[in-house]
Amino acid sequence: MATFRYDPPAFQKDFVGNPKETEFLQAWSDLIEASFRLEIKNLREILRQEPLFFSEIDRQLDNSVPTASVPWNGFPRNIQLLANGDRAKQFQNAEIRGKTRIGFTDRTLTQQIEQPFRQQDEYLEWVPIKKGGVVVKYAFTAEAPEYWEFLAEKDRAPVIALYSQFAGRNVDWSELSWDRDVWTVRNNRPVKLYEIGDYNPYNPVNLEECAAHLTHPANTLRAEIDLAARATVQRADTSGNLVTERRRLACCSNFGDPNRNSDPQIGATVNQSVRGGISLTLANPVGLYIQRFDRSRVADKDGKAIPDWWKIIRGLDGRVLRAEFGPPDNSPLKLDDVRVGNEPLTSGGQLAELITMVIYARAENRGVLDPTILSCQNRCCVKRGSAPDRSLLDQVAIAEPCLDGWVNAFPELGQPRPLSPFERRSLGRGRVE
């Protein structure tokens, strides 16, 4: 049997023809494998036995083992919940940029560097592509930033070529790279995170012009691997009953965000799959993908189907990394002529609602003992008077009290213990038990 290797997302061949192609592919596999190894190590420490999460590098799965899909909707659920039924507001809020702290301007760590990012956190992000100030199409990406940083480190040329293709113009490296050093802290010491000229995953061409890859801090391959691994741990409530409902499991465990479509769905599916001692891994190539776009929900003003407007730009059918929605070159129609359901198309968020996202996993019985069931590590609070299953939740540690005006969303997961005066002060004001 050939030695197993993790392939680039959607089997991309960005290094084909390069003299160092084999070295590149092996280095990418090693990078993914390192993430698997870290998760397996952490699970062994928590469970004190062999976990149910594994890497195929240890033992490659036979071709007869099926690949299962874990799907979810691409529009951000937390943005939808915040809009409280106001669809115009939810689509408007989905376009607002957030800011994340990347590091510092120098080794003294005194001045923070902040970068904008798209607040679209279901592992799907999009931008309107404009020509002459008019939106002519929408671009959607599901590709994680790690691969782009890795590719740029090995060879800038394919990165520049891809950006130029996506943007429809010649893109210069200076538009994609850092114009300063970026410092961070590791092991209590200042270290350079990026140097001048390194690839900047938050670059404005990606962020606003073409959506080459994901920008939200939570939308990473590392997060996907971490979530899948942690979700293999079974959890029990205070009565000893297994926690199986997806939002409750997300609240109880230490993976992901219970307010998203993706994390609770992935977590609950993985958690169910491994019950009874079944081992699980993420299928090769590890990636976050657009699985499908519901073409049946879009039409022109006369109700006629327009199935040829959705175009896969990067990736494969079922493993789409980047796609665009817009009129074909020979079409007399424009975006203004499109209807999504009964609504005129005015936002990429309307199209995101028609997108099914997916990760792929494989599982088999490897003779591993079913690990010990652990109690809840966290719980969730909800605004007093709100329905927990239809409202935003605030995840807190088991011992931590809820915010003032918030109550325990799922009491069966656990109650906060009494806090000492010191703990009350360290948590800050505005929390109640």
Secondary structure, 3 states (H helix, E strand, C coil): CCCCCCCCHHHCCCCCCCCCHHHHHHHHHHHHHHHHHHHHHHHHHHHCCCCCECCCCCCCCCCCCCEEEEEEECCCHHHHHHHCCCHHHHHHHCCCEEEEEEEECCCCCCCEEEEEEECCCCCCEEEEEEECCEEEEEEEECCCHHHHHHHHHHCHHHHHHHHHHHHCCCCCHHHCECCCCEEEEECCEEEEEECCCCECCCCHHHHHHHCCCCCCCCCCHHHHHHHHHHCCCCEECCCCCECCCHHHHHHHCCCCCCCCCHHHHHHHHHHHHCCCCCEEEECCCCCCEEEEECHHHEEECCCCECHHHEEEEEEECCEEEEEEECCCCCCCCCHHHEEECCEECCCHHHHHCCEEEEEEEEEECCCCCCCCCEECCEEEEEECCCCHHHCCCEEEECCCCEECCEEECCHHHCCCCCCCHHHHHHHCCCEEC
